[in-house]
Amino acid sequence: MKSKSLAVFFLSLVIVILSLANARSQTVSEDYPLLSQGDFVAPPPPPGYSLNISPAEPAASVGENDLPEPPVLPESVPAATDSVSEESPVASGEHGSADVPDSARFNSLPANIQTVQTRVTPLITRELAGNISRLLRSLETMRSVIDKPESAEALRKIQLTGRICADILGYKGFPPPSRFVASGNDKVLRDRSHDAVEYRFYGDFDNRVNGWIKPVKTVIHSDLVFDGRSRRRTHIRSQLTRSGPITGGFYAYSWDAFGNPWKMQGSLENVFVHDDGLPAGGVLKVYGADPAGKTFALVLDFPVKVHGETVAEKNDTRHREGRRVSIGN
């Protein structure tokens, strides 16, 4: 009799657990529908969007210094007249302008003289160069994560975008995000009709990600929300070119355990990365605002020079007789 009552109790417990799991799955499907089910609605934004960022003025680039004024040009020498006396040095031909032909005289130059603008290469510190390389690795991962959406390492790089921007701008006290770890049982939803992937509570119990990554023609759109412990949350959106030089924009909003928002955002224009991790060309702009409303901005026009690093000299590949030189095969 006792064993029958225990069996009934365990059976009822299993029924309750299955009903709760079914209700949870229905709630999840209602909150995050598939892209193929119609217009996709992004995950609900976390609290803090009602706070507006103060307009951050772009920092002036180092290479935009004003050039000095052009030198004052000498005035034109007046032409000699016929009323010069014979005793004057002009008539005798000594240092005068009467014997100077018109082609050798000073003529009045046009007023709109075009000055040659020289570009000054910005000089940055090694710490800033390292943080810029980290940021570009995160942005590159946003473009390539569509190929390996299950990669926890790639998602961690994306999650740290806001932290890296805070290090670039020099913010102190940025909330460290919880480390993202994916378990073996987690699955990524793939929508082949849109060539997109979706995350629904992907990750372990300490940090989970919800959102989607969707390529549209030559642009990768991503919208990811990382929910960590102690109400810490990171919301990242980006629109970046899928290949070639990086062009587009991104923002990374983070909330600490007290609900205070840290807002980082940036844009890139024709940024192509060199072998050393730094851009070899293009423009990078990074803006930020802390919970107190303190804003910073950084604008860099690449290429740049790193303080303390010597620039390798380029080998002269010109032939001594002016012919073309073949390097390699």
C-alpha positions as CSV (number, residue, x, y, z in Angstrom):
1,M,0.0,0.0,0.0
2,K,2.8,2.3,0.9
3,S,4.6,1.6,-2.4
4,K,1.5,2.4,-4.4
5,S,1.1,5.8,-2.7
6,L,4.7,6.6,-3.5
7,A,4.3,5.6,-7.1
8,V,1.2,7.8,-7.4
9,F,3.1,10.7,-5.8
10,F,6.0,10.4,-8.2
11,L,3.7,10.1,-11.2
12,S,1.8,13.2,-10.2
13,L,5.2,15.0,-9.7
14,V,6.3,14.0,-13.2
15,I,3.0,15.3,-14.7
16,V,3.4,18.6,-13.0
17,I,7.0,19.0,-14.2
18,L,6.0,18.2,-17.8
19,S,3.2,20.7,-17.7
20,L,5.5,23.4,-16.5
21,A,8.0,22.6,-19.2
22,N,5.3,22.7,-21.8
23,A,4.0,26.1,-20.5
24,R,7.6,27.5,-20.5
25,S,8.1,26.3,-24.1
26,Q,4.9,28.0,-25.2
27,T,5.9,31.2,-23.5
28,V,9.3,31.2,-25.2
29,S,7.8,30.5,-28.6
30,E,5.4,33.5,-28.1
31,D,8.2,35.8,-27.0
32,Y,10.7,34.9,-29.7
33,P,8.9,33.7,-32.9
34,L,10.8,32.3,-35.8
35,L,11.7,34.6,-38.7
36,S,9.7,32.4,-41.1
37,Q,6.5,32.9,-39.1
38,G,6.3,36.5,-40.3
39,D,7.8,39.8,-39.3
40,F,10.4,39.2,-36.7
41,V,10.1,41.1,-33.5
42,A,13.4,41.7,-31.7
43,P,13.7,40.7,-28.0
44,P,12.2,43.3,-25.7
45,P,14.8,46.0,-24.8
46,P,16.1,46.0,-21.3
47,P,15.3,48.9,-18.9
48,G,17.2,52.1,-19.3
49,Y,16.3,53.1,-22.9
50,S,14.3,56.0,-21.6
51,L,17.6,57.7,-20.6
52,N,19.0,59.8,-23.4
53,I,22.7,60.1,-24.0
54,S,24.0,63.6,-24.1
55,P,25.3,64.5,-27.5
56,A,28.9,63.7,-27.7
57,E,31.0,66.0,-29.9
58,P,33.5,64.2,-32.1
59,A,37.0,64.7,-31.1
60,A,39.2,66.6,-33.5
61,S,41.6,64.4,-35.4
62,V,45.3,65.0,-35.0
63,G,45.7,65.3,-38.7
64,E,43.3,68.3,-39.0
65,N,45.6,71.0,-37.7
66,D,45.4,74.3,-39.5
67,L,48.3,75.1,-41.8
68,P,50.2,78.3,-41.4
69,E,49.3,81.3,-43.5
70,P,51.3,81.6,-46.8
71,P,54.2,84.1,-46.9
72,V,53.6,87.6,-48.1
73,L,54.6,87.9,-51.7
74,P,56.7,90.8,-53.0
75,E,54.8,93.5,-54.8
76,S,55.2,93.9,-58.5
77,V,57.9,96.5,-59.5
78,P,56.4,99.4,-61.3
79,A,57.3,99.8,-65.0
80,A,59.9,102.4,-65.9
81,T,58.7,105.7,-67.5
82,D,60.3,107.7,-70.2
83,S,60.8,110.8,-67.9
84,V,63.9,109.3,-66.2
85,S,66.8,111.7,-66.2
86,E,70.1,110.7,-67.8
87,E,71.9,111.1,-64.6
88,S,69.8,108.5,-62.8
89,P,71.2,105.0,-62.3
90,V,68.3,103.6,-64.3
91,A,69.4,105.4,-67.4
92,S,73.0,104.3,-67.0
93,G,71.9,100.7,-66.7
94,E,73.2,100.2,-63.0
95,H,70.8,98.0,-61.1
96,G,67.8,99.5,-62.8
97,S,64.6,97.9,-64.1
98,A,64.6,99.7,-67.4
99,D,66.9,97.2,-69.1
100,V,65.0,94.2,-67.5
101,P,62.8,92.4,-70.1
102,D,59.1,92.0,-69.3
103,S,59.5,88.2,-69.0
104,A,61.9,88.7,-66.1
105,R,59.9,91.1,-64.1
106,F,57.8,90.3,-60.9
107,N,54.2,89.9,-61.9
108,S,51.3,90.0,-59.6
109,L,50.4,86.5,-58.5
110,P,46.7,85.4,-58.2
111,A,45.2,85.8,-54.8
112,N,43.8,82.3,-54.5
113,I,47.0,80.3,-53.9
114,Q,46.4,76.6,-53.2
115,T,48.5,75.4,-50.3
116,V,49.7,71.8,-50.2
117,Q,48.1,70.0,-47.2
118,T,50.3,67.5,-45.5
119,R,48.8,64.7,-43.4
120,V,50.1,64.4,-39.9
121,T,50.0,60.7,-38.7
122,P,48.4,60.4,-35.2
123,L,50.5,59.0,-32.4
124,I,48.8,56.7,-29.9
125,T,50.0,54.7,-26.9
126,R,50.6,51.0,-26.9
127,E,47.7,50.4,-24.5
128,L,45.3,52.2,-26.8
129,A,46.6,50.3,-29.8
130,G,46.0,47.0,-28.0
131,N,42.4,48.0,-27.1
132,I,41.7,49.0,-30.7
133,S,43.0,45.6,-31.9
134,R,40.7,43.9,-29.3
135,L,37.7,45.9,-30.5
136,L,38.4,45.1,-34.1
137,R,38.6,41.4,-33.3
138,S,35.2,41.6,-31.6
139,L,33.7,43.4,-34.6
140,E,35.2,40.9,-37.0
141,T,33.6,38.1,-34.9
142,M,30.2,39.8,-35.4
143,R,30.7,39.3,-39.1
144,S,32.0,35.6,-38.9
145,V,29.9,34.2,-36.1
146,I,27.1,33.4,-38.6
147,D,29.4,30.5,-39.8
148,K,29.9,29.1,-36.3
149,P,26.9,30.3,-34.2
150,E,27.5,27.6,-31.5
151,S,31.0,28.9,-30.6
152,A,31.1,30.1,-27.0
153,E,34.4,31.8,-27.6
154,A,33.0,33.9,-30.5
155,L,30.0,35.0,-28.3
156,R,32.4,35.9,-25.5
157,K,34.2,38.3,-27.8
158,I,31.0,39.9,-28.8
159,Q,29.9,40.2,-25.2
160,L,33.1,42.1,-24.3
161,T,32.5,44.8,-26.9
162,G,31.2,47.3,-24.4
163,R,34.0,46.6,-21.9
164,I,36.6,47.2,-24.6
165,C,35.0,50.5,-25.6
166,A,35.1,51.6,-22.0
167,D,38.8,50.8,-21.8
168,I,39.4,52.8,-25.0
169,L,37.6,55.8,-23.7
170,G,39.2,55.5,-20.2
171,Y,36.1,54.8,-18.1
172,K,36.5,53.5,-14.6
173,G,34.1,51.2,-12.7
174,F,32.6,49.5,-15.8
175,P,30.7,46.5,-14.6
176,P,32.5,43.3,-15.6
177,P,30.1,41.0,-17.4
178,S,29.6,37.4,-16.3
179,R,31.6,34.9,-18.3
180,F,29.5,33.3,-21.0
181,V,29.8,29.5,-21.2
182,A,27.7,27.3,-23.5
183,S,26.7,23.8,-22.5
184,G,26.6,20.7,-24.8
185,N,22.8,20.4,-24.6
186,D,22.2,24.0,-25.9
187,K,21.0,24.2,-29.5
188,V,20.9,27.1,-32.0
189,L,17.8,27.6,-34.0
190,R,18.4,27.9,-37.7
191,D,16.0,29.6,-40.1
192,R,17.1,28.5,-43.6
193,S,14.4,30.6,-45.3
194,H,16.2,33.7,-44.1
195,D,19.7,32.2,-43.7
196,A,19.6,33.3,-40.1
197,V,20.2,31.9,-36.6
198,E,18.5,32.6,-33.4
199,Y,19.4,32.1,-29.7
200,R,16.8,31.2,-27.1
201,F,18.2,31.1,-23.6
202,Y,21.5,29.8,-25.1
203,G,24.1,29.2,-22.4
204,D,24.4,27.9,-18.9
205,F,22.4,29.0,-15.9
206,D,24.8,31.9,-15.0
207,N,24.6,33.7,-18.4
208,R,22.2,33.2,-21.3
209,V,21.9,34.9,-24.6
210,N,18.7,35.7,-26.6
211,G,18.6,37.2,-30.0
212,W,19.3,36.7,-33.7
213,I,21.9,37.1,-36.4
214,K,20.6,37.7,-39.9
215,P,22.5,38.5,-43.1
216,V,20.8,40.8,-45.5
217,K,22.6,40.9,-48.9
218,T,26.1,42.2,-48.0
219,V,25.3,43.3,-44.5
220,I,25.2,41.3,-41.2
221,H,22.5,42.4,-38.7
222,S,22.8,41.2,-35.1
223,D,20.8,41.8,-32.0
224,L,21.9,39.9,-28.9
225,V,21.0,40.2,-25.2
226,F,23.2,38.6,-22.6
227,D,21.5,38.1,-19.3
228,G,24.0,37.5,-16.4
229,R,23.7,37.1,-12.7
230,S,22.7,39.9,-10.3
231,R,20.6,41.6,-13.0
232,R,23.7,42.3,-15.1
233,R,22.8,42.6,-18.8
234,T,24.5,43.5,-22.0
235,H,22.6,44.4,-25.2
236,I,24.5,44.5,-28.5
237,R,23.3,45.6,-31.9
238,S,25.4,45.9,-35.0
239,Q,25.1,46.4,-38.8
240,L,28.4,45.6,-40.5
241,T,29.5,44.7,-44.0
242,R,29.9,41.0,-44.4
243,S,33.2,41.1,-46.2
244,G,35.9,43.5,-47.3
245,P,36.7,46.7,-45.3
246,I,34.5,47.1,-42.3
247,T,31.8,49.7,-42.7
248,G,28.8,50.1,-40.4
249,G,27.8,50.9,-36.8
250,F,27.3,49.2,-33.5
251,Y,26.2,49.9,-29.9
252,A,26.8,48.0,-26.7
253,Y,24.6,48.9,-23.7
254,S,25.4,47.4,-20.3
255,W,23.7,47.4,-17.0
256,D,25.2,46.8,-13.6
257,A,23.6,45.1,-10.6
258,F,21.9,48.3,-9.6
259,G,20.4,48.9,-13.0
260,N,22.7,51.8,-14.0
261,P,23.2,51.9,-17.8
262,W,26.6,52.3,-19.5
263,K,26.1,53.2,-23.2
264,M,28.9,52.6,-25.7
265,Q,28.5,53.0,-29.5
266,G,30.7,53.5,-32.5
267,S,30.9,53.6,-36.3
268,L,33.5,52.5,-38.9
269,E,34.1,53.7,-42.4
270,N,36.2,51.6,-44.8
271,V,38.4,50.1,-42.1
272,F,40.7,47.3,-43.3
273,V,42.9,45.6,-40.8
274,H,46.6,45.1,-41.2
275,D,48.5,41.9,-40.2
276,D,49.5,43.5,-36.8
277,G,45.8,43.9,-35.8
278,L,45.7,47.7,-36.3
279,P,43.8,49.2,-39.2
280,A,45.8,50.3,-42.2
281,G,43.2,52.7,-43.4
282,G,39.7,54.1,-42.6
283,V,38.0,56.1,-39.8
284,L,37.0,54.7,-36.4
285,K,34.7,56.6,-34.1
286,V,33.8,55.5,-30.5
287,Y,31.4,57.3,-28.2
288,G,30.4,56.5,-24.6
289,A,28.4,57.7,-21.6
290,D,28.5,56.5,-18.1
291,P,25.5,56.4,-15.6
292,A,26.5,60.0,-14.4
293,G,26.1,61.3,-18.0
294,K,29.8,61.8,-18.5
295,T,30.5,61.5,-22.2
296,F,33.8,60.8,-24.1
297,A,34.5,60.4,-27.8
298,L,37.5,59.2,-29.8
299,V,38.0,59.7,-33.6
300,L,41.0,58.1,-35.3
301,D,41.9,58.4,-38.9
302,F,44.2,55.5,-39.8
303,P,47.0,54.6,-40.3
304,V,48.5,55.6,-37.0
305,K,51.9,55.4,-35.2
306,V,52.4,53.6,-32.0
307,H,54.6,55.3,-29.4
308,G,57.8,53.4,-28.8
309,E,57.5,51.1,-31.9
310,T,59.9,51.5,-34.8
311,V,58.6,51.5,-38.3
312,A,60.2,48.9,-40.5
313,E,62.0,50.3,-43.5
314,K,60.5,49.2,-46.9
315,N,62.9,47.5,-49.2
316,D,63.5,49.3,-52.5
317,T,62.1,47.1,-55.2
318,R,62.9,49.3,-58.1
319,H,65.3,48.1,-60.8
320,R,68.4,50.2,-61.4
321,E,67.5,50.5,-65.0
322,G,63.9,51.3,-64.4
323,R,62.4,48.0,-65.5
324,R,59.7,46.2,-63.6
325,V,60.7,43.8,-60.8
326,S,58.9,40.6,-60.1
327,I,58.5,39.7,-56.4
328,G,57.7,36.1,-55.7
329,N,55.7,34.0,-58.2
